[in-house]
Amino acid sequence: MSNVSPFRSATDTVTEKLVDIRALAAGPVRFLGFWTAILAPLAYPPLLLGGLDGQTQLLLLAGVFVANVLGLVLGRGYRADA
């Protein structure tokens, strides 16, 4: 026997598959975000203690800061059920 209902449209099936793909992608994105948020601050002391002489160091510090904030946002809720 088949589980397919004759009353379901093709768009319902596509929508369910998109939800499944989002749910599958959410786990690795949260994992990477969480660990980025944990590890990115480790780069602050060497950057700050080494001095921000040129524009390159300043851009690197800004990039680490942006990565840290993105990690905090994307990693929110990682292992919340555990």
N, C-alpha and C positions, 0 to 999 in steps of 0.2 A: 504494500500500500504506500501511497505517496502522502507526504505531509503538506503538499502544496494546496492552498485553498483556491478555489476558482473565483473567490470574491476579492482577492488581493490584486492590486495593480502592480505593474512593473516598477513604478516610482517608489512604492512602499519597500520593495525588495532592495532597490538601489540605496534608498535612505538608510535602511538597516545595515547594509554593507558599509556605507560611509561611516556610520556610528561605530561599527566594529573596527574599522581601520583606525579611526581616531582613538578608540580605546586601546588598541594595540600600540599605537605610536606614543601615547601619553606616558607609558611606563618608562621607556628609554629616555625620553625627553626630561622627565622628572628626575631620573637617575643622574643624567649628565648635569642638569641644573643644580641639583643638590651638591654634587661633588665639586662643581665649579665654585659654588658659593662657599664651600668649606676650604678649598685649596687656594683660591685667588688671593685672599688676604695674606697668605704666606709670602707673596711677592712684594708687598708694601714695604717692609723694613729694608730690604736691600736697595730698593729703588730710592727710598727717602734718605737712607744713610749714605748712599753713594753720591747724592747731590743731583739736583735737577739742572745741570749745566746748560744743556742744549734743548732744542725743540724736540729732538728724538726721545729723550728721557721723559719729557713732559707728556708727549703723545703716548708713550708706552704706559706711563702711570694712568693716564686717562683711559686707555684701552683696558687695563686691568680693572679699573674702577667700573667701567661699563660692563665688563664680563662678570664682575662680582654682583652687580645689581641684577643683570639678566639671570644669573644663576639663582639669586634669591627669589625672583619672580617665578621662573620656570620650575624650580625645585620645590616650590611650596606644595606641601601635601605628600611628599615622597615618604613612603612607609608610614603613613598616618594610621593605617589600619593595624599596624603591628604593635 
